[in-house]
Amino acid sequence: MPDFVWIQEVVFPLIGMGMGAFVLYGVYRTVNRILDRRHETRLRGGSGVTDEVERLRLRLDQLEEQGLRMQELEERLDFAERMLAQHANRPIIGGEH
């Protein structure tokens, strides 16, 4: 077999496969970096969502506390109204002053 045939049929395909493997390895590394960055971004974004959920929970706790305070104030107002109504319905003994 002449040298140029051996070079064309053996060496060039080997060089081509090596270059292809090199290019594919570069593509693999690039895609892997992109996926890692996306994963890190989602993790950071996830913590943002977690922070938002925590803020909403705190807000809900505050609203529940305000609701309890409002209920207590309504009970006090009802009590004061009853006391005033009882006082207004009492007959005046001894005339007016």
Sequence and secondary structure as in RCSB ss.txt:
>XXXX:A:sequence
MPDFVWIQEVVFPLIGMGMGAFVLYGVYRTVNRILDRRHETRLRGGSGVTDEVERLRLRLDQLEEQGLRMQELEE
RLDFAERMLAQHANRPIIGGEH
>XXXX:A:secstr
  HHHHIIIIIHHHHHHHHHHHHHHHHHHHHHHHHHHHHHHHHHHHHHHHHHHHHHHHHHHHHHHHHHHHHHHHH
HHHHHHHHHHHHHHS  SS   
